[in-house]
């Protein structure tokens, strides 16, 4: 307990009485860390300087005096004023100076600067720090180099933020820190240090009413205790600090902490990675405990687990905005809400089936199974281009691809590269319309910085952590197109390769999208580009191939339409793989389909029709 580590202060009639940080101020005064100006005057709202805060930290940690060989700051004379505390903190690596060998002791310290010094103090005491998502509405105002330190403080409950209504918090990183702020940070820091890294925050139960969370004052030391006291799961949730960690239903938002570019999704032991998604992505909530959250990604049978400290849980009654699908001019539009940036974007996915009504809005976790928001109407519809096997051959010519670019983006270098996409299709068996559409999407019509400076049209190796720095460089855009086609054909299209999840664009359950991109709608967006090109040229590619879906696990694809151990080409281990049907052939044991093969060295194969369902497209 905190008060076993820090003496309980005596209460007096002074300017601390009634202050919201009175407890923290009195505690640090009692410990001799901070002093008043005179009897009864502590000035909790006065700003604090760098020299003062360095001195408070030195006192709190009882830092040793620095060695006599330590270099002096030109503006801090040893033995004068706060010099002793400044040099003790500097020797411990908790504070540092500015260029020109100055410390600026009289400069006011901001809240974010104070957070960095607290983080260094924790490191000095060998406390293991954990980064978490920063829940503040002004997070973009925090200096990028300071965000991880602030995040560590948030994890421990040293920084809590100021409520601004509607469940939102503000950190005010650039504001001058006050003496009360300093006292609170140091008070909580000491608790963390003395407890060996224990979080200051405890579990509480909150009630949902009128779209707001009301947190009960009772605190529980363990998740199990809080769960045992959760009386009505329909209206109550468990919170830890500012974050909901247990709810009955709602959405999960990917919110990796500073320094982590994507949210990793694992199987239940949290050891094997299933896929990954970009920050702000919505996932379906299936359950949680104090360590992990169970989620659905895309298809209903794709279930994974994520770390509690890398997501936000939003209970259904307090969801203000959410992504949805609707119908615009006969096509499905996907409107995406980013819960972290609080921004909305949209793209056209493809043709809408007749069952989807204009003016109605729908939810879908996988872009196939839709449920009406207002009427619960269910519609299942597969987009042709999103599930077209990508070893198919496009009917478009180089001139037609160039004409599309010339019409919509005449300034784009792509307008002269149509022949290279056709060449890539002929050499490596990668659909030219797909590769062309992918280039438009990934490089913004070959005008992105990576495309212009590195001739990289597909973001190859442009990892989420440092896209521009890590992206591959090519001698020409032509070379990039051919390289991409060769790479795709031998990896993402080839069963047995670790990247393979079916040679279709797909989603986060199947297809290239599982491992190629963190954007969960990357496949659907490229399918939208393919649809627009095809629509412009009067549907030369749409519905030209018969597409089937494998309906059972462990289905063999064979070299001949004959059941024999010697004819097994490979095995589709999971149902849900998509195949392009080239021909039908009747054999003594029934109907077989000749299909495009996903085998590395075979272009075609055969599969029994009993294990394939043909899809229809409007």
Buried (B, 14 or more C-beta within 10 A) or exposed (E): EBEEEBEEBEEEEBBBEEBEBBBBBBBBBBBEBBEBEEEEEBBBEEBBBBBBBBBBBBBBBEBEEBEEEEEBBEBBEEEEEBBBBBBBBBBBEBBEBEEEEEBBBEBBBBBBBBBBBBBBBBBBBEBEBBBBBBBBBBBEBBBEEBBBBBBBBBBBBBBBBEEEEEBBBBBBBEBBBBBBBBBBBBBBBBBBBBBEBBBBBBBBBBBBEEEEBEEEEEEBEEBEEBBEBEEEEEEBBBBBBBBBBBBBEBBBBBBBBBEBBBBBBBEEEBEEEBBBBBBBBBBBBBBBBBEBBBBBBBBEEBBBBBBBBBBBBBBEBBBEEBBBBBBEEEBBBBBBBBBBEEEEEBBBBBBBBEEBBEEBBBBBBBBBBBBBBEEEBEBEBBBBBBBBBBBBBBBBBBEBBBBBBBEBBEEBBBBBBBBBBBBBBEEBBBBBBBBBBBBBBBBBBBEBEBBEEBBBBBBBBBEBEEBEEBBBEBEEBBEBBBBBBBBBBEBBBBBEEEBBBBBBBBBBBBBBBBBBBBBBBBBBBBBBBBBBBBBBBEEBBBBBBBBBBBEEEEBBBBBBBEEEEEBEBBEBEBBBBBBBBBEEEEEEEEEBBBBBBBBBEEEBBBBBBEBBEEBEBE
